[in-house]
Amino acid sequence: MKLSRQEVEHIAELAKLGLTDEEVERYQDQLSSILDYVEMLTKLDTKDARPMAHVLPVSNVMRDDHVHASFPRDEILSNAPDTADGCFRVPLVLEESNS
């Protein structure tokens, strides 16, 4: 399926890409090749193919959770520039509006 120059420019506009004339021509050929390949894939018989989420077998690689003592609060807060009531104090970012 050969894409027209206008179609490539429309795709570039949707993607907010500013393309040169040379890039439009290059992408016209490349995108057309991709669409030709996809069209070829749609002709394959996938009736017996099982749906899958990954092409390779995947297993969970996360470690088990273990309960352990945390750092002392006073030690952690000792590095903070400002604290109040056992918490970090940060500068005000948004001011309250009087409406």
KESE-965433 format. One record per residue (C-alpha): residue in one letter; chain; z negated, y negated, x. Coordinates in nm, 2 decimals, always signed. Layout:
site tilo a&nudo A&pz Z&py Y&px X
...
END
This chain:
site tilo m&nudo A&pz +0.00&py +0.00&px +0.00
site tilo k&nudo A&pz +0.12&py -0.32&px +0.17
site tilo l&nudo A&pz -0.10&py -0.62&px +0.10
site tilo s&nudo A&pz +0.07&py -0.95&px +0.06
site tilo r&nudo A&pz -0.03&py -1.25&px +0.27
site tilo q&nudo A&pz -0.17&py -1.42&px -0.05
site tilo e&nudo A&pz -0.40&py -1.12&px -0.11
site tilo v&nudo A&pz -0.53&py -1.13&px +0.25
site tilo e&nudo A&pz -0.59&py -1.50&px +0.22
site tilo h&nudo A&pz -0.77&py -1.44&px -0.11
site tilo i&nudo A&pz -0.99&py -1.17&px +0.05
site tilo a&nudo A&pz -1.07&py -1.41&px +0.34
site tilo e&nudo A&pz -1.16&py -1.68&px +0.10
site tilo l&nudo A&pz -1.40&py -1.45&px -0.09
site tilo a&nudo A&pz -1.56&py -1.36&px +0.24
site tilo k&nudo A&pz -1.58&py -1.72&px +0.34
site tilo l&nudo A&pz -1.37&py -1.66&px +0.65
site tilo g&nudo A&pz -1.14&py -1.92&px +0.80
site tilo l&nudo A&pz -0.84&py -1.73&px +0.94
site tilo t&nudo A&pz -0.56&py -1.84&px +1.16
site tilo d&nudo A&pz -0.20&py -1.75&px +1.07
site tilo e&nudo A&pz -0.21&py -1.49&px +1.35
site tilo e&nudo A&pz -0.53&py -1.34&px +1.21
site tilo v&nudo A&pz -0.39&py -1.32&px +0.86
site tilo e&nudo A&pz -0.09&py -1.12&px +0.98
site tilo r&nudo A&pz -0.31&py -0.89&px +1.19
site tilo y&nudo A&pz -0.55&py -0.83&px +0.90
site tilo q&nudo A&pz -0.26&py -0.78&px +0.66
site tilo d&nudo A&pz -0.15&py -0.49&px +0.87
site tilo q&nudo A&pz -0.50&py -0.35&px +0.93
site tilo l&nudo A&pz -0.61&py -0.37&px +0.57
site tilo s&nudo A&pz -0.29&py -0.22&px +0.45
site tilo s&nudo A&pz -0.34&py +0.07&px +0.69
site tilo i&nudo A&pz -0.69&py +0.12&px +0.56
site tilo l&nudo A&pz -0.57&py +0.12&px +0.20
site tilo d&nudo A&pz -0.30&py +0.37&px +0.29
site tilo y&nudo A&pz -0.56&py +0.60&px +0.44
site tilo v&nudo A&pz -0.78&py +0.57&px +0.13
site tilo e&nudo A&pz -0.48&py +0.65&px -0.09
site tilo m&nudo A&pz -0.42&py +0.97&px +0.12
site tilo l&nudo A&pz -0.78&py +1.07&px +0.07
site tilo t&nudo A&pz -0.76&py +1.03&px -0.31
site tilo k&nudo A&pz -0.50&py +1.31&px -0.31
site tilo l&nudo A&pz -0.74&py +1.56&px -0.16
site tilo d&nudo A&pz -0.88&py +1.83&px -0.38
site tilo t&nudo A&pz -1.25&py +1.77&px -0.38
site tilo k&nudo A&pz -1.33&py +2.00&px -0.68
site tilo d&nudo A&pz -1.54&py +2.24&px -0.47
site tilo a&nudo A&pz -1.70&py +1.97&px -0.25
site tilo r&nudo A&pz -2.08&py +1.93&px -0.29
site tilo p&nudo A&pz -2.20&py +1.57&px -0.33
site tilo m&nudo A&pz -2.42&py +1.47&px -0.03
site tilo a&nudo A&pz -2.61&py +1.16&px +0.08
site tilo h&nudo A&pz -2.54&py +1.22&px +0.45
site tilo v&nudo A&pz -2.28&py +1.40&px +0.65
site tilo l&nudo A&pz -2.54&py +1.54&px +0.89
site tilo p&nudo A&pz -2.87&py +1.72&px +0.80
site tilo v&nudo A&pz -3.15&py +1.46&px +0.80
site tilo s&nudo A&pz -3.52&py +1.52&px +0.83
site tilo n&nudo A&pz -3.82&py +1.29&px +0.80
site tilo v&nudo A&pz -3.92&py +1.18&px +1.15
site tilo m&nudo A&pz -4.22&py +0.98&px +1.05
site tilo r&nudo A&pz -4.56&py +1.08&px +1.18
site tilo d&nudo A&pz -4.85&py +1.19&px +0.95
site tilo d&nudo A&pz -5.10&py +0.92&px +0.86
site tilo h&nudo A&pz -5.45&py +0.95&px +1.02
site tilo v&nudo A&pz -5.75&py +0.75&px +0.92
site tilo h&nudo A&pz -5.91&py +0.57&px +1.22
site tilo a&nudo A&pz -6.13&py +0.27&px +1.28
site tilo s&nudo A&pz -5.96&py -0.06&px +1.28
site tilo f&nudo A&pz -6.02&py -0.35&px +1.52
site tilo p&nudo A&pz -6.33&py -0.56&px +1.46
site tilo r&nudo A&pz -6.25&py -0.86&px +1.25
site tilo d&nudo A&pz -6.45&py -1.10&px +1.47
site tilo e&nudo A&pz -6.25&py -0.99&px +1.78
site tilo i&nudo A&pz -5.91&py -1.04&px +1.60
site tilo l&nudo A&pz -6.01&py -1.38&px +1.46
site tilo s&nudo A&pz -6.13&py -1.49&px +1.80
site tilo n&nudo A&pz -5.77&py -1.54&px +1.89
site tilo a&nudo A&pz -5.69&py -1.76&px +1.58
site tilo p&nudo A&pz -5.67&py -2.13&px +1.62
site tilo d&nudo A&pz -5.84&py -2.19&px +1.28
site tilo t&nudo A&pz -6.04&py -1.95&px +1.05
site tilo a&nudo A&pz -6.23&py -1.98&px +0.73
site tilo d&nudo A&pz -6.44&py -1.72&px +0.55
site tilo g&nudo A&pz -6.32&py -1.43&px +0.77
site tilo c&nudo A&pz -5.95&py -1.52&px +0.73
site tilo f&nudo A&pz -5.68&py -1.69&px +0.93
site tilo r&nudo A&pz -5.62&py -2.06&px +0.82
site tilo v&nudo A&pz -5.26&py -2.18&px +0.84
site tilo p&nudo A&pz -5.12&py -2.53&px +0.79
site tilo l&nudo A&pz -5.02&py -2.63&px +0.44
site tilo v&nudo A&pz -4.65&py -2.56&px +0.39
site tilo l&nudo A&pz -4.59&py -2.66&px +0.03
site tilo e&nudo A&pz -4.77&py -2.95&px -0.13
site tilo e&nudo A&pz -4.90&py -2.94&px -0.48
site tilo s&nudo A&pz -4.71&py -3.16&px -0.73
site tilo n&nudo A&pz -4.90&py -3.37&px -0.98
site tilo s&nudo A&pz -4.70&py -3.30&px -1.29
END
